[in-house]
Structures are given as C-alpha cells and as structure tokens.
C-alpha cells in the first residue's frame, strides 16, 4: 500500500483545480483501493462543505492541520526554499506515513526527504504573459524551476504540454510523464430529466452550453462578436454561460463582458447562469445542442472531458491540445476570428431524444476506457516515483 499525500489545489478560487483533485482521489478510491491510499491534508481554514466530498469517500484519509492554512502558504514556501524543507509539514507527512507527495502550485523543498510528483497543469504564463502580473508570472515560473531542480517527477496532462515543458525547461527532459485525466461517466441522463433542468434555468429548446469560468483567457468576448454576426445573418442562437464570475487576475473582466452584453442588446442570446451546482452541469450539457469552449489556452480541458463523457457535440477553439483531446469529435474554429466562430455556431443542429440516447451510450463506454487509462497511468507514475527514490 502506498500512502500518497495531497494538499488542497487553490480552493474554490480555481474550481477546475478543486474538481481535478476530487476526481483523481475519487477514482483512486474506486479503482486502486488495494494499492493506493490517498491522504488529503486540509488547513483548519477550509470550510466543511469543501472537505465533505472527500470525507465521504471510502479508503480516503482526511487530515486537518493549521500548517496547511492558505494564509501560511507563502511562509511555507520561504521555509522550504531557505532551509530545504518546511520541517513542520515534513514532520506531518512522516507522522501519517506518506510515501509520495503530490505537489501542485507548492514547493515543499529540496530536502523534503520524500519522493514527490509535481503536476504542471499548463504553461499559460509563457504563452499569454500579458494576462499575468510581473509577480504572478515569476512566482509561477520560479516555482516550476524549483520543482524541476529538485528532481521531481513532472506530471503533465498532454503531449502538447510535454513539448512546451521540455522547450521552456530543457532540464526537465527525461523526467516528464503524460497522464491525461478523465472523468467517470455520471450515469445515463434521460432527455426528459436533462430538459427539466434546462427548464429550471429558463433556457429555450435550442441553446449551446458554455460552462467556463469568467477568466479573461476563456475568450467570452469573441462569442459576443460571433452572436452579433449571426444576428446580422438573421440567425438567432442562445448561449447559456455558467461559471465563476470573478477573475482573480483581472476583476474588471466580468463587468466588461456584462456591459458588452447589455450594450449589444444580447441579454436573451447570451444567458448568464452564474455558478451553478455541479449536479446541474451534465443535464444542461445533455439538453444542449453542443458544448462550446472558445478558450485562448488550455492544459487539458475539464469541460471538454466532461462533454466527451456525456456524448455532447463539441465546438472548440483551434488549440493543438483541443485536437489532441477531442480529435474528430469536435468542430474547430479560429480562436481569434469571430466569423469563424459564427460559422461553427451556425452549423449546429438540434438533436432528437433518440440521437441523444445513442450518443450517450457510446460516450459512456468510451469514457470508461479513458478513466481506466488515467488511473493506470497515474498509478504507474506513483510507483515510478517511489522506485526512483530507492
């Protein structure tokens, strides 16, 4: 049995990170209960509602300690860099017999004394540097460099990310590992159930679902431009946009999107749903004509992975990683060209209940295969990290 220590990934500020961690731990508890024991360390400043989904999992151990409080993270980093390790955290890991540590947006030091896997979600700061403050850029970049210098096993979510990692950080070569994450199917969702959820939000029969948090690189303004082009063509379509309406790097972003909606008179065409309950995500996807992700950058999109598990048609920006992830299952458009997106939106057609049922069955089977691959690849990486330390 290998005890692997996880710490909170950014809390609710980055819902994708939180959901990624919950999904990974859930799958390990389901498929690797006899091999791996996830031990999740939370600060005492974390709300019970955030811990509860982890605590409900059989075979997962929960530890709460003030050493892992968010307010202490910078101090922990300074200790880890200056002395080689945050001794308090190292002692806590040892107290719970941790064999491997999973590091994300943290660095526990050169002298941690335990093998560690560093997950680099993406390299957005290198491609879209203008979206980062100078401090934010260098904090991220130096963090990656420290983890590489400390000989961590580097986990990446795509071959696209591997190429970027080895290009920007050549010393990582030979220690990068691609582990494409997957989400388990949520069970078959009948069309009438999905439609009832859409009705709850007042959505029309024909709509495209855009479940991205309102961060600047998610490219919502391009969607508004495409809707204006479609209106000129007398082609009306509704976009249902859910997600966190706060960008920590640019607090002005969502207000600008909202003002642009009002100025263009697109209130009925671009519906703002807010941060919806996770249980409503899949039904809204199933009831839609397609899922849209116009993002300027992705590491390995959670929304795309979710949609693949539902069997929902995809409209995706022309990123290499999107093509790697979705292949022929998507229609692609130029992420900088509103007319290209307008053409893609105009190509979407309503789906019958029968078609939704067939595509859902196929998606369930394919999703199960991706989940098994994800768990297997992650388990191999954990064992590799342990063997390298011996």
N, C-alpha and C positions, 0 to 999 in steps of 0.2 A: 504494500500500500504506500502510495506517495502522497504526502500532505503538501498541497500547493497553496501558498498564501496569496490572496487577492486583497487589494485595497480599493476603496471607492474611486470610480472614474468620474471626477468633476461634478458629482452630484447631479441635481436636476438642471443645472445650467446647460449641460450638454446631454440632452435626452438620448441621443444616439449612443453616447458612451455608457450611460446607465443601462440602456436596453441591451447593449452588446454584452456587458458583464453579466447581467441577469440571464440572458440567453445562453451564454457559454457555461455558466455554473449549472443552469437547469439541465443542459444536455449532458454534462459530465455526471450529474447525479442520476440521470436516466440511463445512460449507456455505459458508464465506466465506474459504477459504484464499487466494484470489487477491486479496482486498480488505483483510483484517484479519489482522494478526499479533499474537496475544496474547503478552505478555511478563509472566511471573509472577515477582514478587520475593518470595523467602523469606528469613527470617532464618537464621543459622547454628545456631540453637537448635531448628530444625524437624527432626523425625525423617525418615529416608529413606522410611519407609513412607507418610508423608503426601505427600511430593513425587513418589513413583514414578508414581501415576496420571496426573499432569500431564506428567511427563517422557516417558511412553510415547506421547504424542500427537504426530503428525506436524505440523510447522508451528508448534509452540508453543516459545517460548524460555524457559528457566529461568535465573534469576539468584539467586545466594545471596550475602548480604552481612549483616554484623552490624548495619548501620544499621536493618535491618528486624526485629531481635530483639524478642520480646514485652516483654522487660524494659526496652526502651528507648522503648516507645510513649508513655509519659507525658512523658518528656523531649522527645521529638519534637514532641508537642502544644504544650508550653510554648514551644519554639523557634519553632514555626510561628505561634503567637499573638503572642509578644513581638517577633519580628523580621520577621514577614511570611512566613517560609518556613524549613523545616529545610534549610539550604544543602547539607548532605551528601546528603540524599535527592534534592533538586532536581538536584544535580550527577550523581547516579547515574541519574536519569531521562534527563537530557540525554546522558549517556555512551552510553545504549542507544537513542538517537533516538526517545524516546517522543513521540507526537503528542497523545495523550489519556490522562488518568489516571482510573481508576475508584476512587472514594472510598467506602468503607463503614466506618462507625464510626471514622473517622480524619479528620483535617483537616490538609492539607499547606500551608496558609497562604494569605493574601491575595495574596502576591507569588510564587506558585508559578511563574508565567510560562508555564504550560501550561493548555489547556482541561481542565476536569475534570467528570466526571459523578458526582453524589452520589446513591447509592441509599439511600433510606429504606425499610427492609423493612416497618415498620409503626409505629403510634403507640400502642403498648400502654401506654407510661408515662403517656399523657394519659387513657386510659380506665380503667386498672387501677393507679392511682398507689400504692395500698396494697401492691402487690407489689414496689415498689422502695424501696430506702433513699433518704434525702434526697440523699445524694451521687450515687447511681446515677441518680436522676430528673434532677437538674440537669446531670450530665455528659452525659446523652443529649440533653436539651432544648437546652442551650447549644451542643452540637455541631451539631445541626440548624440552629440560628440562625446560627452562624458560616458554615456552608456556604451558606446562603441569602444572607447578607450579602455573601459573596464571589462572588455571581453564578454559582454552579454551575448546570449543567443538572440539575434534580432528577428522578430516575427513581423511579417508583412502580409497584407491581405490580398495582394495581386502580383502578377508578374510585372505589371506596369509600375507598381510601387518598388519592386525589386530593382528594376532598371534605374529608377530615379535614385534610390538609396545608394546603389553602387556607383552611380555617376557623381552624386554630390559628396559622398563619403566613401572614397575608394578603399579605406582600411576596413570597411565592413564586409568586403568580398570574402567569400568562404564561410561566412557566419550568418548569412541571410536565409530565412526559411519562409516560404509562402504557405500560409494557412488561410484559405478562402472561407470566410464564415458563411454559415447558412442558418436559416430559421426553420424550426419544425412547423409542419402544417398545423393549422388550428382546428382541423376537423372540417368536414364538409359544411359549407354555409348555403342553405337553401335560398333561392332567389327571393321568395316572399319575405324571408327574415331580413335579408340584406335591404330589400326595398323599404321595409318598415323602418329600418334605421335611417335610411335616406329621407324618408318622410318626416322623421323626427326633427331633422335639420332643415326642413322646408325646401329640399332640393327637387328639381324637375326630373322627369324621366330620363332626359339626356344631359349628362354632365361628364366632365373629365376631372379626375381627382388629383390634387396637388398637395400631398402631405409632407411638406418640407418646412422646417422651422424658418422663421424670417431672419435669416442671416444674409448679408449682402451678396455673398458669392452664390447664393441659391437662385439669383437671376430672375426674381419675380417681375421686375420692370420690363423685361423682354416680353413676358406673357401679356402684359397690358398693351404693349405696342402691337403684338400679334392680334389681340382682340379688336383693336381699332382698325386694323387692316381688314379683318374678317367682316366687321360692321360695314365698311365701305363696299365690300363684295356682297352685301345683304345675306351674309351667312352668320347666324347667331349661334353661339355655343356658350355654355356655362362652365366656369372653372370653380370647383369647390376647393378652397385652400385652407388647410388646417396647419397647426404648428405653433410653437412658442413665438410670440410676437415681440421678442426682445433680442436684439443683437448686442452682446456684451462689448463687442469691439466698435460698434457704431450705433449708439442709441437713437440716432436720427433716422435710421434706415426704415423701420416700420412706419413711423409717421409720414415719411416721404412717399412710401407705397400707398398708404391710405389716402393721402392728399391727391396723388395721381389718379387713383380710382374715382374719387369724387369729381375731380376736375374734368375727367374724360366722360363722366356720366356712365361708368361701368359697374355701378353698385349691384345690379342684378346679374351681370355677366361674370363678375369676379366676386364670389361669395367668401367672406371671411368667417370661418367657423371657430377660430380660436384654438386653444389647446384642448383637444377632445380626449375623452377616456380611451385608453388603449384598446379596450374591448370593442369599440366602435370602428376601429381602423379597418379591419378586414371586411366587415359588412359594407362599409362605404366604398371600399375598393371593388368588391364583387358587384355592387349595384351600378358602378360607373361604366362608361364606355371604354375608358382607358385610364392608366395612371401616367401622369406627366412628371418628369424631372428635368428641368431646364438648366441645372447647375453648371457653373463655370469650372467646378473642380469637385472630384470625389476620390475617396480612397477605395472604397467598395461599398456601394450604397445600400443602406439598410432598407430604404423604401423600395428599391428595385428588387432586393432579395425577398421582401415581403410579397410584392406583387407577383413574382415568379411562383411563389408558393400558393397564391390564390388562383393563378391561371388568368390574370387580367392582362389585356394588351398593353404595351408599353410605348410611350413617346419619350425618347431620351436625347439629351444633347450629345453631340458627336465627340465624346471623350473616348480615348483608347480604352480606358478602364471600363466604361459602359459597354463597349463592344465585347470586351473580354468577359464581362459578367453576363450579359443578356444574349449575345450572339444574334441569331436570326429571329429571336422572339420580339424584337423591337423595331420601331420606325425611328430613324435618326434624323436630326436636323442641326443646322449650323447654330451653335450656341451664341453667336454674335449677330445673327440675321433674323429679324422679326418676320420677314416674308417667308423664310424657310420654315419657321415655327408655324406660321399661319397655314402654310400648305399642309404641314403634318397634322394640324388640328382639323383641317377641313377633310382630311382623308379618313377620319374616324367614323365608324358606323355603329349604330345601336346593336346590342347583342340580344338574341332571344333567350328565354329561360332555358330552353333545351341546349343551346350552344354553351351557355354559362355552365350548365351541369357537366357536359362532356369535357370542357377545358379544365374545370375544377378537378375532375377525377384524374386527368393526365398530370396536372400540376402537383397533386398530392403525391403521386408515385415518384415523380422527378425530384420533388422536394425532399422526400425521404432519402433518396440516393445522395443528394448534396449534403444532408445532415450527417449521414454516416461517414462521408468523406471528410467533412470538417472535424468531427470528433476523432477520427482515426489519425488525421494529420496532426492535430493538436497533441494527442497522446504520444505520438512518435517524437514530436519536438520536446515534450516534457521529459521523456526517457533519454533523449539525446543530451539535453542539458544536464541531467543527473550523471550520465556516463562521462561527460566531458569534465565534470568536477572531480571525478575519482582519480 
